[in-house]
Amino acid sequence: MTTTAPRLPKVRASELVGRGWLNTGGQDVTLADLRGKIVLLDFWTFCCINCLHVLDELRELEEQYRDVLVVIGVHSPKFVHEADPVALAAAVDRYEVHHPVLDDPELTTWSAYSARAWPTLVVVDPEGYIVSHMAGEGHRHNVEVLVRELVAEHAAKGTLHRGDGPYVPPAVESRTLRFPAKAVRLPGGTLLVADAGHHSLAELAADGETLVRRIGSGERGLVDGGPDEARFSEPNGLCLVPDELRGRLGYDVLVADTVNHALRGVRLDDGAVRTVAGNGRQYMVGASDNVLPDVAGDALAAAPADALAAGTAFASALAVTLGTAAEAPVGAPLVLRQKLSSPWDVAWSPDLGAFVVAMAGNHTIWGFDDEQGSIERLAGTMNEGLVDGPADEAWFAQTSGLAVGPDGRIWLADSEVSALRWLAPRAGDGGAVTAHTAVGAGLFDFGHRDGPADQALLQHPLGVAVLPDGSVAIADTYNGAVRRWAPAADGDGPGEVTTLARDLAEPSGLLVDVHDDGGIDLLVVESAAHRLTRLRLPARLAGEILDAGAHRTQRPVSEIAAGEVRLDVVFTPATGQKYDDRFGPSTRLQVSASPPELLLDGAGDDVPLERVLRINPAVAEGVLHVTAQAASCDADPAIEFPACHLNQQDWGVPVRVVDGGPGVLTLPLHG
């Protein structure tokens, strides 16, 4: 039985070095200032959905241990825009980060702590020694167990100091909208805005400024009820329900309530809100309890058929406890027992006869048919990346915007691969959904470049809209621009990308209004400016050709040897936990490479968390893509229904093949 997690060798924590600090009242913070406190360093970047999940995991822990635990966010950016200090300050405000944040644009502190992935957590004890290193999400339980141990140990030694930490809350400004995300026009001509920063919906007059009413109390939470009682948590996507369905479904607008991992239905007559899919719990890839049972304790019978959703050999050892099962009322429909993962946008597809959901949290696209009571994965393997083809083999990356064209194409803003993509819905009963890319190169390539679409570059787009001529407008969020993709005039070729507008503050949603004279208004949700902005476009659409350069995510490169390299993913169950294989293997390791030729052997899926890779000496550099998962459960045999925890992380490790390079690559999942 595992009862105590082994500690790392005594290593002094490196000093916290960066460009500056946020949430400290203008003061710098040193490790000496934090002596006597347990320090949790959270290496994050604000584009990363997994990092946002960790922020939410830590909220309760921060409050519970606020007199002994100091969380320090170390912001180490992926995209150029994220290195902008103004953008970072806005993100800290947007995501309600209530702890000090070190601005680390050069990845100085990231490198000092050997971080290789977003997010990474490092725990430093009250004497200034590193005691744990974790990558990925799902570590809340591990951190809590470790904090309890450190409190007991250092209270006994007299090295624990209780009291307030260095966090200083910033001033709060009052405004109508706060980091709005998307907008839809209601039948009466008003606008409904997903007011993410206010955790509510704002109905505005046709001028886009005057507040008509607010739906939601403004407090973060998952509560159904009237407009003053209902609660949301960072709602993003909005979709009008088709006229013919509104009476039967009982709501008029479907909302992607992102941080609640839920879809909510809103009745416009009285502003009533109810949850129509999801249960407030996050879908975890490979977990056996992604569908809650409708009878308490009937866990195994309710295990989802897609527990091996990514087509791997991994089977989670997670067991569903009676307490978890009881969260779903007896007889609850499937759609309310199904866990979701950060739904970011929703759109109606007439061809599919269902709402399409951009499930940003696990890089998939889902279909929701409320009349039939079904919600299921439509496309994506849950691997993050850019791979086209049949829907069940395609890879997506944090899809955050949806729009359906008159030809039935489902357009996607695939943010983490900086891409405009589309799904062709199945044609007839025998057809298949397929994924295609109009603009975009992959996880690490981005920029602001117009011209032929196969050479054009975007930077983390969050929204799309189909224009009257069939071209597509793109909210190119991190470029602060609205771009346009137009198909080739002869229907053959990649099409062309132009820029319609620049100097916008993180545009995240688009709404098209067509006037009788043929003029087009493009209503832009300028999220970081907290407003809606109207752009008048000519009837004959055009745009300017810009080339502001190409960028590639820059991270420290790991040197490795040609030939055999041992990949070792380190995972140690937390104190009181152990691996549990009663319901199948409790670990999973998936490896691939870009370019694929980098790996002569060792790609694919298997159970062990270590593997021998054979590196091609003819390939000088590339990226190793590694996905690891490990599940551990309560070790006490007296516990009839052990609580289990799933830890997972995706790494994209840039590597350089050199003579005499290291023959071991170590990645800490939890160590």
N, C-alpha and C positions, 0 to 999 in steps of 0.2 A: 504494500500500500504506500502510495506517495503521500507524505505528510508535510514535508518541508521542501520548498523549492531551493535548489542550490544557488548560491550567490556567485556573481562574477568576481574575478580576482580584483583586489583593491586597486582601483584606477581613479586618480584625481580628475574631477570634472574640469574641462577647459573653460577659460573665461568666455563670457558672452560678448561677442564683438560684432558690430554691425553699423549701419548708418545712423540709427537713432532709435528712440523708444516711443511707443504710444501707450496711453492709459496709465501713465505714471506722473502726470502733472508736470511734465517737462524734465523730470529727473532721470539720469542714467541709473541702471541697476547693475551691480556687480555680484559675483558669487559670495564675496565677503559680506555683503548686505543681507544675503539670504542664509547665512550660517545659522544653524539651529532650526531651520525649516526643512521639511521634505519638499523637494523641488521636482516638478514634472515639466520637462521640456517637450512641447508639442510642435514638431516640425511640420509645417503646413504651407499650402498655397491656396489662394481663395478661389481658383477655378475648379478645384478638385472635390468631387462629390464625396469621396471617402473621407477627406479632411473635414468636410462639413458634418458628416456622420459622427466623427470623433468629437467635434465641438459639442454636439448634442449629447453624446455619451457622457461627457465630462461635467455637464451643467450641475447635475444633482450631487456629484462627488465633490465639486468645488464648494458647494454650499454646505455639505455635511462636514467637511474637514477644513473649513476656511481659516481656523485659528492655527493649524499646523501645516497645511498644504498650500504651496504657492505654485500655480500653473503659470508657466511662461510660454507664450506662443512665439515660436521662431519662424518668421515668415520668409521662406526661401523660394523665390518665384520660379515658375516654369515659363510663362509668357512674358514678352517685353512689357506689355501693359501692366502686369502685376508688379513690375519693378518701379512703377511710378508711385512716389510717396503719397500723392493725393488720392490715387486709386486705392492704395492700401488702407489709408485712413477711412475712406468710404466703406470698404469691405469690413473693417473692424466694427464700424457702426452698423452696417447692414445686418451682419450676422450676430449682433449682440454679444460680442466677445468681451467678457467681464473679467479680464486678467491682463497683465502687462504683455505687450507684444514687441519683440525685437525685430526691427527692419533689417533683413539680411540679404540685400540684393545681389551681393557678390558670392553668396553661398559660403561665406567664411566660416561661420559657426556650424553650418550644415556639414562642411568638410571636416571640421575639427572633431565632430562627433560621429564621423563615418556614416552619416545617413545616406541611404541609397534609394529611398522611396518616400513618396508622400502618401499617407502620413507616417511619421516615425515618432515614437514616444521614448524618452529617456528619463529614468528616475534617478535623482541624486539625493543621497541621504543627508541628514543634518550636519554631518562632518565634512561634506563636500566630495564624497566618493560616489561614483556611478555604481548603481546596484541592479539596474535592469535596462534592457534595450529591446524595444518591441516595434514591429512594423505592421502597418495595416490597421484595420478596425476590429471591433469586437473585444477589446481588451479591458473594458470597464471592470469586470470582475477581478481580473488579474491585478489591476492597479489598486482596487479597493483592498484586496487581501494583503498586498505588499505594504500599503499605507498603514493598515492596522498593525502589521508586524513591526514596522519601523517606529510607529508611535510607542508601542510597548517597549521595544528595545532601547530607544533613546530617552524615553521618560525615566527608565530605570538607571541609565547611565548619567542622567542629568545634562544631556546634550540637546534636549528638545526645548525649544522656546515657543511658547504660545503667544498669540496676539495677531494683530492685523499685519497683512503683507503690504507690498508696495503699490497695489492697484489703486488708482485714482480715477473715478468715473468721469467721463467727459460731460460737458454741458449738453443738454438735450434741447434741440430746437423744435418748435411747434410748427407744423406745416400740414396742408391738406393731404398730400400724398407723401409716402416715405418709401423709397425704393420700389416703385410700382414695377410690375413684371409684364403683364399682358392686358389687353383690353378688347372688349367686344361691343358692338353697337346693339342696343336693345330695340325691340319692335317699335317703341314709342319715340325713338330718335335720341334717347339719352345714351350715355356710355357707362358700361360697367367695367371697373378696373380692379385687377388683383393687386391690392395694396399690401404687398408682402411685408414691408417693414412695420406696418400697423396691424399685421395678423388679421386682416379683415378685407372686405370688398367695399369699394367706394363707388356709388352711382353719381356720375357727374352730368350736368346739363350738356346740351349739344355743343356748348362753347369749349368743353374739355377742361373747364376750370372751376365752375361753380358746383359746390357739393350739394346734392339733392338729398341723399341719405347714406348711412353706413350700415352695412350688414356684418355683424360680428362685434363682439364687445371690445376688441382691441387687445385682449389678453391672450398670450400664447396658450393653446390647449386644444383638446379634441372634445368639444361639447356640442351636442345638437340642441335645437330649440329655436326660439324667435330671434329676431335680428339683434336684440340687446343682450341675449344670453349666450348665443352660439359663439364658439371659439374656433379659430383656425391657427395654423402654425406655418407661416411663410407660404401662403398660397401663391401659385404661379400661373397655371394654365386655366383658360376659360373656354367653354364651348356652348353655343346655343343648342338646345335640344330641338330637333326637327319638329315642325308644327304638329305633324300627325302623331307624335309620340308624347307630347307634353301632358295631355290629359291622362293617358294610360300610365305614364311613369310618375306623375304627380310632382314634377319639378321642371323648371324652364332652363336652367343653366347648370352645366356640369363643371365642377371645379377640381383641378389637380391641387390637392392640399399637401404640398411637397413634404414638409418635415413631419407631418402626421402620417405619412405613408398611407394616404387614403384618398378616395374620391368622394366628393360631397355634392349633394343635389340642393339647389336653391330655388324656392318658389317665389316668383317675383311679386305676386299679389300682396303677400304679407311678410316677405323676407325670411320665411322659415327655412332652416337648414337641417338636413339630415345626412348621415353617412350612408352611402349606397354601395361602397366597395372598400375593402381593407378594414383593418381593426386596430390601427395605431402601432402595430409592431412591424419591424423591418424584415423583409424577406432576406434570408442569408443563403447564398449559393451553396447547395448541397445539404442543407439542413433537413432533417426528417419532419420537422414541425412547421413547415411553411404553409400548411393548411391546418388550422386548429380543428380538433375533433368537435362534433356537436354533442357528444356525450362525454362528460368528465371521465378521464382515465382511459378512454378508448383511443389511445394514441397511435398504436401501431397500425390499426385498421385504417386510420386517417392519413397515414404517410402518403405524400403526393407521388403520383406516378413519375413525375419528372425530378425526383430526388437526384438523379444523375443528369441534371439539366444540361450540363455542358458536354454530355456524351463521354464522360470519363469513368475511370474505374473507382472513383472515390465514392464511398457511402458513409454519410455522417454517423457518428456514434451518439448524436444527440438523442436523448430520451425526453419525451414530453411529460412534464410533471402534472399532477392533478391541478396545481395552482394555475399553470398555463392554460390547461384545457378549460378551466372554469371561466376564463376570460371570454369565451364564446358561449352565449346563452344556448341552452338546450334547444335544438331545432333551428338554430340560426342558419340562414341560407349560405351556400358555398361562398358567394361573393363577399360576405362579411366574415368568413373564416379564413379567407385567403390573405396571407401577408403580401404586402406590396413593398416597393423600394424606391422612394423618392420620385413619385410621378411628377413630371415637370410641365407637361402640356397635354392637351386633349383636343381631338378634332373628330368630326363625324365623317365617316366614309359611306356614301350611299351604296357603293359596289359591295362592300363587306356587310352592310346592314348592321354596323356596330360602331361604337366610339373607338378611336385609335388612341392609345396612351403611350407617351414617351416615358418609359420607365428608366429614368436617368441613373438611378442608383445601382442597377445591375446591367446596364448597357443593352437593353432589350426594348422591343416594341410589343405592346399587348393589345388585345381586342376585348372590349367590354360590351356585352349584350345584356342590358338590364332586363329586357322583356323575357329573355330565356334564362336569366339568372346565371350567366356564365362570364368568366373573365379568365383569359388564358394567353399564353405567350404566342405572339404572331410571328415574330422574327427575332433573330439574335441567339447566340450561343451562350451569352453571359461573359464571353471573353471580350476584352477591350481592344479595339483596333479598327482598321478599315479593311474589310474583306467583303467583296460583292458576291452575288450568286444566289442560289436558292435560299429562301428566308431562314430555314432552319440551320444553314451553314454560315450565314453572314455574320460579320462582326460589326458592332457599333461602339460608339464611345460617348457616353453621357449625352444622348440625344435630348435637346432642350426646346425645340420648336417644331411645330407641325402645321401643315396647310394642305388642303386637298384641292386639286385642280379640277376643272370641268371634264377633263379626260379620265378622271379617277386616280391619277397619280397622287401618291401621298408623299409630299415633300418634307424633308427632314433637315433641321439645323443640327448637325452632329458636332457638338461643340469641341470635344477634346481632340478630335482629328481635324478641326478647323475646316469642315467640309459641308458642302451642299449635296445631299443625297436624296434618292427617291425610291419608293416601293411601288412596283407595279402590282396592283391587286389581282387576285386570281380571276380569270375570265371563264365563267362557267364552272360546273361542278368538278371538271377534271383538271382545271388550271391550277397553277401554283403561284404564290407570292414570291417575287424576286427583288433583290436589292441592287441598286445601281449608284454610281457616283458621278455627279456632274462637275464638281469642283472639290479638290482636296487631295493631299498626298500621304498623310499618315499622322501618327501621334506626335512627331517631333518637328514637323515642317509647317511653318506658318509665315504670314507676312501680309503686305498690302500690294498686290500686283494684279493689274487688270490685263486684258488681252485674251488670247485663246484660252478657253476654260481648262484645258488640260495642263496649262502652265500657270494659271492664275492662283493666287493665294489669299486666304482669309485668316482671321485671327479670332478664334473662339466665338463663333456666331451663336446667338440664342434664339433668333426668331426668323420666320419666313412668311411670305404672303405671295399669292399668285395674282399677277396683274392681268388686266383685261385682254391683253394680246397673247397671253399664255406664257410670258416670261415670268421670272421669279425674283421678287425683291428679298434681300437678305439683310437682317439686322446684324451687321458685322461688329459685334459688341466691343471687342477689345481694340479694334481699329477706330472706334468712334464714328462709324460710317454706315451708310445704307448703300449696298451694292446691288447690281442687277445681273442676273444670268439670262441670256437670250439664246434660244436654239439657233443653229445655223440656218441661214435663209433657205438652203436647199434641203434641209432636213437631214443632212449628212455631215458628220463632223462634231467636234466637242462643243460648239457654241462659243459665245463670247461673254466676258465679264467686264462691266464698266462700273464706275462710281457715280451714284446719284446725289449723294450729300456727304459732307464731312463735318468734323468738329462737333460731333454730338457726344453726349455724356453717357456712355454705355447703353446704347439703344438695345432693348431686349425684346420688344414686341412691335408688330406692324399691323395696321388696319387700313384697308383700301376703301375709299369712297369715290364712286364714279358719278360725275355730274351730267346733267342733260346735254351740255355743250361738248361732252367728250373729255373735258378736263378731269384730272385725277388728283384727289387729295390722298396723300399717304400720311396717316396719323402714326407718329412714332412715339413709343413709350420710352422716354429718356430716363432710364432708371436712376442713374447717379445724379441727375439734375432734378429728380422728384417731380416730373411734369410730363404732360403730353405735348408734343410739338407737331404742328401741321406743315407738311411740305406740299406745295402745289407742283404737280408734274404736268408737262404738256401732253396733249392727246397723242402726239407722236413721240413715244418714249425714246429717250436718248440719254447718254451719260458720257462723262469724260474718261479718258484712258489715263490711269495713273500707275506709276511703278515706284513705290516707296521702299522697295527692297524685300528680300527674302530673309527669313530668320530660321534658326534651328535651335531647339532647346539645348542649352549648354549646361552640362553637369560634369562633375569629375569623372574621368574615364578610368576604368579598372583594367590594368594590364594583366593578361593571362598568357599561359604558354600554349604553343601549338601542340597538338596531340592530346593526350589524356589530361583532363582537368576534373577534379572531384568537386561537385556542387554539393554543399552542405547547408541545408536550411535548419537552423537551430530552433528547437521548441522545447520548453520545459513546462509541464503543467504547473499551475499555481499551487501553493500550499493547500493541502486537503483535497487536491484533485488528482486524477490519474487518467491515462488513456483508457478508453473503454470500447472494446471491440464486440460487445454483445450483439450489436445490430449491424455489424459490418466494419470494414476498416475505418479507423478514426483519423487517417491522414490522407492527403492527396498532393501530388506534385505534378505539375504540367510545365513542360519546357518547349519553347520554340525559338526561332532566331530570325532576325532581319539583317542581311539577306538570309534566306533559308540555307544557302550554301555554306554559311559559317559553321553549321553543325554537320559533321559527317555521321555522327551517331549520338544518341541520347535524347533526341526530341521525342515528344509524345507524353502520355499520361501513365502514371503508375502510383502505387501506394506509398513506398518509402520516401522519407524527406531527404534522402541523399541519393546521388546518382553520379556515375562516371560519364562525362561528356567527352566526345572526341572532336577537337577543334581543328578546322581546316587550315593548314599553314598557308594556303594560297589566298585566303581572305584576310586582309590587313586589319579591318575593323568592322564593327557591327553592333547590334543590340541583342542581348539575351533577354527573352521574355519568360519570366518565371512566375507561376501562380502556385501558391502553397496554401493549404488549409489544414488545420488540426483541431480536433474536438477532444475535450476532456470533461470528465464528470466527477461528481462527488465520490471520494474514495472510501467513505465509511460504508461497510456492507449492511449496516443496520438501517440505512436510509432506503426505504422501499422504492421511492421514485426520485432518483438522484438528479440534481440540477446539473445541466450540461451547458457548455459554452463553446462557441465556434469562433476560432480566430482565422483570419484570412488576409492575404495581401497579394497584389500584383506588382511585380518589379519589372521595369525596363532598364536593364543595366548596360550602359554603353561600355564596350570592351575594345581593347586594342591588343592584337596578337603580336607578341614580341618573343624573340629568342631568349630562353632562360627565364621567361616570365613565371609567376606563381602557378603552381599546379593545383591550387585549392581556391575556390570562391565560396566564401561564407556569407550567408544572408540570415540575419536574426529575425525570426518570426516572434519569438518570445524567449529571451535568455538573460 
